Amino acid sequence: MPSTPFDRFTRRGALAALAGMAAAPAFAQAQKFPGRPVKIVLPQPPGGAADRLARVLGDRLEAHWKQPVVLENKPGGGVVIGTQAVVRSPADGYTIGLLGSSLSINAVQRKDLPYDIKDLQPLARVGYYTVALVAAANFPANDIRELIAMAKGKPASTISFGSNGIGTSAHVAGEMLNHMAGIELQHVPYNGAAKMYTDIVGGVLPMGFSVVSSAEQFLKAGQMKVLGVTSAKRSPLFPQWPAIAETLPGFEAVNWAGFCGPAGMPADITQQVSEGLLAVLKAEDMPKVLAAMGIEHGPQGPAEFGAFIQSEMKRFAAVTRPLAAQK
């Protein structure tokens, strides 16, 4: 039977509909993340090294994603408050957290956490902060060896050290120093490093562990000095400062930075968010940008970063076991 104009129209319509259906997945894929503003949660107060890093990366991500990137500082609870905010956020990629070594430390040290490490989706590692034990310029000791001799010549707990909070890598570094050197420095936790620096310069606190870049203005002004860095070897960014391990072999307390989102993020969203983060982190000038902030460049993707977090948990469990045993 010869076809009628109506038949031909119907076939054309059907073909057009099929073509539209075939194109639908391609159209859906074209809806790239993000389609609205993205929030970075930082479990640290404004003004510190992590805050500076978050703002620099936020600006880069905003330019890359062509969407606003908003930073929300949520300090407190030894970074638990900010981390919990990430865990409880919708798993849609629009809220991510810039976290650090405290995530691994808390996971093995604390039994009171309102979340589990499995409640987070690793997205991308940034690298490592350079952490050091800084002291007031007029502090009698000029290096770790002199500090140990000084501490052993005084009554227990008469010398104190500060950190940016209980359970942070800075706190662990101080307790490791106590354990490995056989001394008893008293820990004084702060809600961030800014007040700690004020107290060191003002003579209220003799010293503290901190990210070097956030103390840079005081170091350059001659108000503070570095007694030693916490990495296993001298930092390639600051080779003039000795590693604490040069006096206490085996000493190491690194502080990494990386992005995580809440668990349950769809695979395609996880991939798109991580690809955006890595595109910014692997920019040609990023190693130099991070070095200016005292951070060693070391980007990793989701799977590699997730494995790294697990390895850090095992490492911190090993180094903190003797600390727990002595309490």
C-alpha positions as CSV (number, residue, x, y, z in Angstrom):
1,M,0.0,0.0,0.0
2,P,1.4,3.4,-1.0
3,S,2.3,5.6,1.9
4,T,0.2,8.7,2.6
5,P,1.4,12.1,3.7
6,F,0.1,11.3,7.1
7,D,2.1,8.1,7.3
8,R,5.3,9.9,6.2
9,F,4.6,12.6,8.8
10,T,4.1,9.9,11.5
11,R,7.4,8.2,10.6
12,R,9.2,11.4,10.6
13,G,7.8,12.2,14.0
14,A,8.8,8.8,15.3
15,L,12.3,9.2,14.0
16,A,12.6,12.7,15.4
17,A,11.4,11.4,18.8
18,L,13.9,8.5,18.7
19,A,16.7,11.0,17.8
20,G,15.7,13.1,20.7
21,M,15.7,10.2,23.1
22,A,19.2,9.2,21.8
23,A,20.4,12.7,22.4
24,A,18.9,13.0,25.9
25,P,21.9,11.3,27.7
26,A,24.3,13.5,25.8
27,F,22.3,16.6,26.9
28,A,22.2,15.3,30.5
29,Q,25.9,14.9,30.5
30,A,26.3,18.4,29.2
31,Q,24.8,19.7,32.5
32,K,28.2,19.9,34.1
33,F,28.8,20.5,37.8
34,P,28.4,23.0,39.3
35,G,25.2,24.7,38.4
36,R,25.1,26.9,41.5
37,P,27.5,28.2,44.2
38,V,29.7,25.8,46.0
39,K,30.5,26.0,49.7
40,I,33.9,25.1,51.3
41,V,33.7,24.3,55.0
42,L,36.9,25.0,57.0
43,P,37.0,23.6,60.6
44,Q,39.5,26.4,61.5
45,P,39.0,30.1,62.4
46,P,39.8,32.9,60.0
47,G,43.4,34.2,59.7
48,G,45.4,31.0,59.9
49,A,47.3,29.0,57.3
50,A,44.4,26.8,56.4
51,D,42.1,29.8,56.0
52,R,44.6,31.4,53.6
53,L,44.9,28.2,51.6
54,A,41.1,27.8,51.4
55,R,40.7,31.4,50.1
56,V,43.4,31.0,47.5
57,L,42.0,27.7,46.3
58,G,38.4,29.0,46.5
59,D,39.3,31.9,44.1
60,R,40.9,29.4,41.7
61,L,37.9,27.1,41.8
62,E,35.5,30.0,41.3
63,A,37.4,30.9,38.1
64,H,37.5,27.3,36.9
65,W,33.9,26.4,37.7
66,K,32.5,29.8,36.8
67,Q,30.3,29.7,39.9
68,P,30.7,31.5,43.3
69,V,32.7,29.5,45.9
70,V,31.9,30.5,49.4
71,L,34.1,29.8,52.4
72,E,32.5,29.0,55.8
73,N,34.8,28.9,58.8
74,K,33.4,26.5,61.5
75,P,36.1,26.1,64.2
76,G,35.8,24.3,67.5
77,G,35.8,20.9,69.1
78,G,39.3,20.0,67.8
79,V,38.0,20.4,64.2
80,V,35.0,18.2,65.0
81,I,32.3,20.8,64.5
82,G,33.4,21.7,61.0
83,T,34.0,18.1,60.0
84,Q,30.5,17.2,61.3
85,A,29.0,20.0,59.2
86,V,30.5,18.4,56.1
87,V,29.3,14.9,57.1
88,R,25.7,16.2,57.6
89,S,25.5,18.2,54.4
90,P,23.6,17.0,51.3
91,A,25.7,14.5,49.3
92,D,25.4,16.6,46.1
93,G,28.9,18.0,45.8
94,Y,27.9,21.6,46.7
95,T,29.4,21.4,50.2
96,I,32.9,20.2,50.6
97,G,35.4,20.4,53.4
98,L,39.1,21.4,53.5
99,L,40.3,19.0,56.2
100,G,43.7,17.9,57.5
101,S,45.7,15.5,59.6
102,S,43.3,15.9,62.6
103,L,40.8,13.8,60.6
104,S,43.2,10.8,60.8
105,I,44.3,11.6,64.4
106,N,40.7,11.9,65.8
107,A,39.7,8.7,64.0
108,V,42.2,6.7,66.0
109,Q,42.3,8.7,69.3
110,R,38.7,9.7,70.0
111,K,35.8,7.5,70.9
112,D,33.3,10.4,71.2
113,L,33.2,11.5,67.5
114,P,29.7,12.1,66.2
115,Y,30.7,10.6,62.8
116,D,32.9,7.9,61.4
117,I,35.7,8.2,58.8
118,K,33.3,6.2,56.4
119,D,30.9,9.2,56.6
120,L,33.3,11.2,54.3
121,Q,34.1,10.9,50.6
122,P,37.8,11.7,49.8
123,L,38.0,14.0,46.8
124,A,41.5,15.4,46.4
125,R,44.7,15.8,48.5
126,V,46.4,19.2,48.3
127,G,49.8,18.6,50.0
128,Y,51.6,19.1,53.3
129,Y,52.0,22.1,55.6
130,T,55.4,22.8,57.0
131,V,54.9,22.6,60.8
132,A,57.5,23.8,63.3
133,L,58.0,24.4,67.0
134,V,58.2,28.2,67.2
135,A,59.3,30.1,70.4
136,A,59.5,33.7,71.6
137,A,62.7,35.4,70.3
138,N,64.0,35.7,73.9
139,F,63.3,32.0,74.8
140,P,66.5,30.6,76.4
141,A,66.7,27.6,74.1
142,N,67.6,28.0,70.4
143,D,67.1,24.4,69.3
144,I,65.6,21.1,70.4
145,R,68.7,19.8,72.1
146,E,68.9,22.9,74.3
147,L,65.1,22.7,74.9
148,I,65.4,19.2,76.2
149,A,68.3,20.0,78.5
150,M,66.4,23.0,79.8
151,A,63.2,21.0,80.4
152,K,65.1,18.3,82.2
153,G,66.7,20.8,84.5
154,K,63.3,22.2,85.7
155,P,60.4,20.8,87.7
156,A,57.9,18.8,85.8
157,S,55.3,20.7,83.7
158,T,56.8,24.2,84.3
159,I,57.4,24.8,80.6
160,S,54.3,24.8,78.3
161,F,53.7,24.6,74.6
162,G,50.7,25.6,72.6
163,S,48.8,24.1,69.7
164,N,45.8,24.9,67.6
165,G,43.6,22.4,69.5
166,I,43.3,19.0,71.1
167,G,43.8,16.2,68.7
168,T,45.5,18.2,66.1
169,S,48.8,17.3,64.5
170,A,50.4,20.1,66.5
171,H,49.2,18.6,69.7
172,V,50.4,15.2,68.8
173,A,53.8,16.6,67.9
174,G,54.1,18.1,71.4
175,E,53.2,14.8,73.1
176,M,55.6,12.9,70.8
177,L,58.3,15.3,71.8
178,N,57.5,14.7,75.5
179,H,57.5,10.9,75.1
180,M,60.6,10.6,72.9
181,A,62.7,13.2,74.9
182,G,61.6,12.1,78.3
183,I,60.3,15.5,79.3
184,E,57.0,17.0,80.5
185,L,56.0,20.1,78.6
186,Q,52.5,21.2,79.5
187,H,50.0,21.4,76.6
188,V,47.9,24.5,76.2
189,P,45.2,24.2,73.4
190,Y,44.0,27.2,71.5
191,N,41.1,27.6,69.1
192,G,43.4,28.4,66.2
193,A,46.9,29.8,66.1
194,A,46.3,33.5,66.0
195,K,45.8,33.9,69.8
196,M,48.7,31.5,70.4
197,Y,51.1,33.8,68.5
198,T,49.9,36.8,70.4
199,D,50.6,35.0,73.7
200,I,54.0,33.9,72.6
201,V,55.0,37.4,71.5
202,G,53.5,38.8,74.6
203,G,55.4,36.5,76.9
204,V,52.4,34.6,78.1
205,L,53.3,31.3,76.4
206,P,57.0,30.3,75.6
207,M,56.4,28.3,72.5
208,G,54.0,26.3,70.3
209,F,53.7,24.1,67.3
210,S,52.3,25.8,64.2
211,V,52.2,26.0,60.5
212,V,55.2,28.1,59.6
213,S,53.5,30.2,57.0
214,S,50.9,31.5,59.5
215,A,53.7,32.6,61.8
216,E,55.8,34.2,59.0
217,Q,55.2,37.8,60.0
218,F,56.4,37.2,63.5
219,L,59.4,35.2,62.3
220,K,60.4,37.9,59.8
221,A,60.0,40.6,62.4
222,G,62.3,38.8,64.8
223,Q,59.6,38.3,67.4
224,M,59.7,34.5,67.2
225,K,62.2,31.8,66.1
226,V,62.1,28.2,64.9
227,L,63.5,25.5,67.1
228,G,62.8,22.7,64.7
229,V,60.4,21.4,62.0
230,T,58.2,18.3,62.5
231,S,58.9,16.5,59.2
232,A,61.2,13.5,59.1
233,K,63.8,15.6,57.2
234,R,64.4,19.3,56.7
235,S,61.6,20.9,54.7
236,P,62.7,21.6,51.1
237,L,60.9,24.9,51.4
238,F,62.8,26.0,54.6
239,P,66.1,24.0,54.5
240,Q,67.7,26.5,57.0
241,W,65.7,25.0,59.9
242,P,66.7,21.7,61.4
243,A,64.2,18.8,61.7
244,I,63.4,17.7,65.2
245,A,64.3,14.2,64.0
246,E,68.0,15.3,63.8
247,T,68.0,15.3,67.6
248,L,65.3,12.7,68.1
249,P,65.6,10.1,65.3
250,G,62.2,8.7,64.2
251,F,60.3,11.9,65.1
252,E,57.7,12.8,62.5
253,A,54.4,14.6,62.8
254,V,53.2,15.8,59.4
255,N,50.1,17.9,58.7
256,W,48.4,17.3,55.3
257,A,45.5,19.2,53.7
258,G,42.8,17.8,51.4
259,F,39.2,18.0,50.3
260,C,36.4,15.6,51.4
261,G,32.7,15.6,50.8
262,P,29.9,13.7,52.6
263,A,29.6,10.0,51.9
264,G,27.0,9.0,49.4
265,M,27.9,11.4,46.7
266,P,27.0,9.9,43.3
267,A,30.0,8.6,41.3
268,D,29.6,11.1,38.5
269,I,29.4,14.1,40.9
270,T,32.4,12.8,42.9
271,Q,34.3,12.5,39.6
272,Q,33.4,16.0,38.4
273,V,34.2,17.7,41.8
274,S,37.5,15.9,42.0
275,E,38.4,16.7,38.4
276,G,37.7,20.4,39.1
277,L,39.9,20.3,42.3
278,L,42.7,18.5,40.5
279,A,42.6,20.8,37.5
280,V,43.2,23.7,39.9
281,L,45.8,21.9,42.0
282,K,47.8,20.7,39.0
283,A,48.0,24.1,37.4
284,E,51.5,24.9,36.3
285,D,52.0,27.6,38.9
286,M,50.4,25.8,41.8
287,P,53.6,24.3,43.3
288,K,55.0,27.9,43.6
289,V,51.8,29.3,44.9
290,L,51.6,26.6,47.7
291,A,55.4,27.0,48.4
292,A,54.8,30.7,49.2
293,M,52.3,29.5,51.8
294,G,54.7,26.9,53.3
295,I,52.9,24.0,51.7
296,E,54.6,21.2,49.8
297,H,52.6,20.3,46.6
298,G,51.3,16.7,46.6
299,P,47.9,16.3,44.9
300,Q,46.1,13.0,44.8
301,G,42.7,11.9,43.4
302,P,39.8,10.3,45.3
303,A,41.0,6.6,45.4
304,E,44.7,7.5,46.1
305,F,43.7,10.1,48.7
306,G,41.3,7.6,50.4
307,A,44.1,5.0,50.7
308,F,46.4,7.7,52.0
309,I,43.9,8.6,54.8
310,Q,43.7,5.0,55.8
311,S,47.5,4.7,55.9
312,E,47.7,7.9,58.0
313,M,45.3,6.4,60.5
314,K,47.5,3.3,60.8
315,R,50.6,5.5,61.2
316,F,49.0,7.8,63.8
317,A,47.7,4.7,65.7
318,A,51.3,3.4,65.9
319,V,52.8,6.7,67.0
320,T,50.1,7.6,69.5
321,R,49.9,4.1,71.1
322,P,52.8,4.8,73.5
323,L,51.4,8.3,74.3
324,A,48.1,6.7,75.3
325,A,49.9,4.1,77.4
326,Q,51.7,6.6,79.5
327,K,48.5,8.5,80.5
